[in-house]
Amino acid sequence: MNIKVIKYTTLKELKELADKNNLSIGEYVLEEQILSMEISRDEIINRMRKQYQVMKESINDGLNKPTKLKIEDQDQGKMFLKYVESGKSIFGDTIGKVIARAIAVAELNASMGRICASPTAGSCGIFPAVIVTMSEKFNFKEEDIIKSMFAAAGIGIVIANTMSIAGAIGGCQAECGAATAMAAAALTELLGGSNDKILNAVAISIKNIEGLVCDPVASLVECPCIKRNAHGAISAILVADMAISGMNTVIPVDEVLTAAKSAGSKMDSGFRETAEGGLAKTETGKYFWDKIFSSKK
Amino acid sequence: MNVFDIIGPVMIGPSSSHTAGACRIGLFVRMIVNKPIKSARIILSGSFAKTYKGHGTDRALVAGLLNILPDDLRLPNSFEIAKSEGMDFTIECEDIELAHPNTVRIIAKREGKEDLDVVGESVGGGNIKIVNVNGIKIDIDGKYGTYIIGHTDKVGMISKITEVLSKHNVNVNGMNLYRLQKDGDAILIVQVDDDTMGEKVKEELLKIEFINFVHFGKAMRF
């Protein structure tokens, strides 16, 4: 088998490799992937650019195509955008837009629309909402956006190999948590944050979501998933802001991931994407299950 | 794992295991049959059986059987497309003992040949494992071009098979031999780097004495 080994297993190692080479985390991951995927720089950048293109399209589709949800109200992303545009949103224009977009993409996913998993389909609204909106606000250059996506992916790879990115293993902290950490890392790098600050952002984001369970109602990817994408998007911007301002994490990031991993492993299976606990097993949750799955075709 | 396993796959939602992975399993069957499928039985087990209506698993499987990819906007309309393209199908639920929670068995009718009976698992992140083809236990993830070569257990078979591959400059990156019975049936699974020679190599392999069948599936990497 032609196995290529990623030469870092912890975020500390990733940072040290990047620092040693005088590169940002995103730049280092890009270089390493060119080698380990054995494709050209142009090819890999074009491929990442395609993923970004799909993300932008998913925001567009999410805000323009009618949703086809089974239990959640339809078109909540569109409704929130109108609310933002009316000037009433507490968050104001820019962050309000982030929220609307995160919800819209998550709704699109649940409506069988086309999305880019980042890292999963359930959390697909977080990364696009943050990066696309912040890029508009700060006028980031496309080549820098693409590089930041490599930073996010590097963070995601380490998370996948430690605390997991699957709700079935680590609960929602694994899916939305990973997506939030990835968006935070990318944003911090785009804002010129040092490699240290990038890792601080990741650490703080996971600390803020540690223990979040995965208890989807009727096992759909609607409730609470859709609105959690909004939560993740805001959280990503929050921790990027804190990291850039100079806030540190007292627990080193890899230890934070270990802690989150232990929280996930101690979760009852009913809280790990089985729809057998929590919200899924409320009276109303059970009602929705029966409504959808007991109906004759 | 590479960066596109994390930022990706591009897919039709809502679930990488219950939608994208399911589509991929259907695609694998379609690739092996290598022609439009006239009729298929889809038997869902475990979590697939419980939640397929909520995740569009049924539509994703049918889409794969129609050669529709996991990121194709037509996926949600696969039932209608099946009708217009003349593919019949049934969806049944039956718990397969000790199987992975996301398991499906697909029985596809083939003209002038025995049915193709495939069991596949959707293991997460859109990844799949084909675990059984016509009663033979195997382990294929579909990420590389794959030959499934049924032959009679005789000295020199592997050598004859790899000679054909090497003649066509095809590099092998994985191989598994399963022998069901000494001097009886055996299966060689060969994973290759380059799948463009697929059908040509398949034809030549079929000319070798004691080769009984050859299936070929192209790499499925999205």
Contacts between the chains, C-beta under 8 A, distances in Angstrom:
chain1	res1	chain2	res2	distance
A	1	B	173	5.9
A	1	B	174	5.1
A	2	B	173	4.8
A	2	B	193	7.5
A	4	B	2	7.9
A	6	B	1	7.0
A	29	B	3	6.8
A	33	B	2	6.2
A	33	B	3	5.4
A	36	B	2	7.0
A	37	B	2	5.4
A	47	B	4	6.6
A	48	B	3	7.3
A	48	B	4	7.9
A	48	B	7	6.9
A	50	B	10	7.7
A	51	B	4	7.2
A	51	B	7	5.1
A	51	B	8	5.7
A	51	B	10	6.7
A	54	B	10	4.9
A	70	B	54	6.8
A	108	B	13	6.9
A	109	B	13	3.4
A	109	B	14	5.1
A	110	B	13	6.3
A	110	B	14	4.8
A	111	B	13	7.3
A	111	B	14	7.9
A	112	B	12	5.5
A	112	B	13	5.8
A	112	B	14	6.7
A	112	B	19	7.4
A	112	B	56	5.4
A	112	B	59	7.7
A	112	B	75	7.0
A	112	B	76	4.3
A	113	B	12	7.0
A	113	B	13	6.2
A	114	B	10	6.7
A	114	B	11	7.1
A	114	B	12	5.6
A	114	B	13	7.7
A	114	B	71	5.9
A	114	B	73	6.0
A	115	B	10	7.4
A	115	B	11	6.8
A	115	B	13	5.4
A	116	B	7	6.7
A	116	B	8	6.2
A	116	B	9	7.7
A	116	B	10	5.0
A	116	B	11	7.9
A	117	B	7	7.9
A	117	B	8	6.2
A	117	B	9	5.8
A	117	B	10	7.7
A	117	B	11	6.2
A	117	B	16	5.7
A	117	B	125	7.8
A	117	B	126	7.4
A	118	B	6	7.2
A	118	B	7	5.2
A	118	B	8	7.7
A	119	B	5	8.0
A	119	B	6	4.7
A	119	B	7	7.3
A	120	B	16	6.2
A	120	B	125	7.5
A	121	B	11	6.6
A	121	B	13	5.1
A	121	B	14	5.9
A	121	B	15	5.7
A	121	B	16	5.0
A	121	B	19	7.5
A	121	B	20	7.5
A	122	B	14	7.5
A	122	B	15	7.4
A	124	B	13	7.3
A	127	B	7	7.7
A	149	B	3	7.9
A	149	B	7	5.7
A	150	B	3	6.1
A	152	B	6	7.6
A	152	B	7	6.7
A	153	B	3	3.6
A	153	B	4	7.8
A	153	B	6	4.5
A	153	B	7	5.0
A	154	B	3	7.4
A	156	B	6	3.6
A	156	B	7	7.3
A	157	B	1	5.6
A	157	B	3	7.2
A	157	B	5	7.8
A	157	B	6	5.8
A	160	B	1	6.4
A	160	B	5	7.7
A	160	B	6	6.7
A	161	B	1	7.3
A	165	B	6	7.6
A	165	B	125	7.9
A	166	B	124	5.6
A	166	B	125	7.4
A	168	B	124	7.3
A	182	B	6	7.5
A	218	B	54	6.0
A	219	B	50	7.5
A	219	B	51	4.6
A	219	B	54	5.8
A	219	B	55	7.8
A	220	B	14	7.1
A	220	B	54	4.7
A	220	B	55	7.6
A	221	B	13	6.9
A	221	B	14	3.9
A	221	B	15	6.1
A	221	B	55	7.7
A	275	B	51	7.7
A	292	B	53	6.2
A	292	B	54	5.9
A	293	B	50	7.2
A	293	B	51	7.3
A	293	B	53	6.1
A	293	B	54	7.2
